[in-house]
Amino acid sequence: MDRIALFVGLDYHKDSIQVCVLNKKGIVLANKKSRNDRKELVQLVNRYGIVKGAAIEACTGAAALADELIQQENWPIDLAHAGYVARIKQSPDKSDYSDAQLLADLVRVGYLPKVWLAPESLRELRRLVRYRTQRMQCRKTIKLRVSSLLREHRVTDAPKGRWGKRWCQWILSLRLGSETDWIIQEQIKNHDLVSQEIERIESRMIEIGKKDPLIQRLLSYKGLQWISAWTIRAEIGNFHRFSKGKQLARFCGLSPRNASSGERQADSGLVRAGNKDLRIALIELAHRLVRYDGPWKERAERMTKKGKPKNVIIATVANRWVRKLYYEMIHLEA
C-alpha cells in the first residue's frame, strides 16, 4: 500500500490546507483539511503512498510552504497559476474540496499551469524592491493630499522647487485655516519621515547590489538606472527559465495582444501580463533610449517616418531591448 503513486492538490489558506490525494487512476483516496503545518500535512499524505506529483496555487505563503516541502520532504511540487486554474474549472461553484481535487487532477494528467518557484534569496530581493515601491507610493499620496488642499484654497503663487526646503518653509507659513494648517504640518512631517525611510531602503539596496554580479552587469547597460536594474533582477530572476527572448518579452507585458476574429486581424494594445512595476521600468528605459542612444534613436526615427504612433514605438523598443537582453544574459550565465 505504501508504494502507491500519489498526486496531491493543496488548497492553501492562512490557518488550514485542504489536501486532496489521488492515485494514478484519478480515484480520490482522501480529501481532508489539515492545519497549516508541514509535518501534519506530510503525515496525512504519507499514509497513502509516495508522492509523485503535487501542486499548490500561487498565493501569499504558498511559496514558503512549497519550498519547505521540496527542501525537507523532497516532494515534487509545483506552484499553479491561480488565474489559469480558475479558467480551467468548469463549475460555477467553488469550495476548498473541489479546488484541491482539481489541482491534484491537473498534476495527474500533466495539464497543470505552472508558475516558477523563485528561490528564497530572490524572494527576499523582491520584498525589498516592492517595499521601496510601497513607500514611494505613500510619499506620492502625501504630496497629492497637500496639493489638493492648496487647490481647495486657490493658492497659485507657490515658489519654484516643490517639496524643496524653501517650498516647505513657505507652505508652513501659510494661514489657510486652523484644521488645514494642522493637516499640512502633519503631512510635511510624514513626508520627511517617509523620505528618510526611502533613503535607508535605497542605501541597503545599493549595498546588497554590490555583491550581485547580475545587477552589476545590468548597470553597465546604457540608459538603465539602478532602480530599474534592481526591478529587472528581482522580478525576472533567472533568465534560463525562459525558452526564448519572445517569451521573456511577453512575461514583461511588452508583447502586442492579438484581438483577431474571423477575417479581421488586429492588435489590442499590450498583453495584460507580468509585474506592473517591471513593465513601467522597461517603458521608462525605452523613453530614454529613443532620446539618447544612437541605434535605438535611429530605429524610433524610422518608425516615426512610417507613421507609427509614439506609444507603439516605445513599446517596440522596450520589447526589442528585452529580447536582446535575454540572449546576452543567457550567454553570460552559461
Salt bridges, closest charged atoms under 4 A:
ASP11 OD2 - HIS13 NE2 3.08
GLU40 OE1 - ARG35 NE 2.74
ASP67 OD2 - ARG123 NH2 3.46
GLU68 OE1 - ARG38 NE 3.37
GLU73 OE2 - ARG38 NH1 2.44
ASP78 OD2 - LYS114 NZ 3.62
ASP96 OD1 - HIS13 NE2 3.07
ASP99 OD1 - LYS89 NZ 2.67
ASP99 OD2 - LYS94 NZ 2.87
ASP105 OD1 - ARG108 NE 2.92
GLU120 OE1 - ARG123 NH2 2.49
GLU120 OE2 - ARG127 NH1 3.28
GLU124 OE2 - ARG127 NH1 2.42
GLU186 OE2 - LYS189 NZ 3.67
ASP192 OD1 - HIS191 ND1 3.69
GLU197 OE1 - ARG135 NE 3.10
GLU202 OE2 - ARG132 NH2 2.93
GLU207 OE1 - LYS210 NZ 3.70
ASP212 OD2 - ARG233 NE 2.95
GLU235 OE1 - ARG130 NH2 2.77
GLU328 OE2 - LYS324 NZ 2.65
GLU333 OE1 - HIS240 NE2 3.47
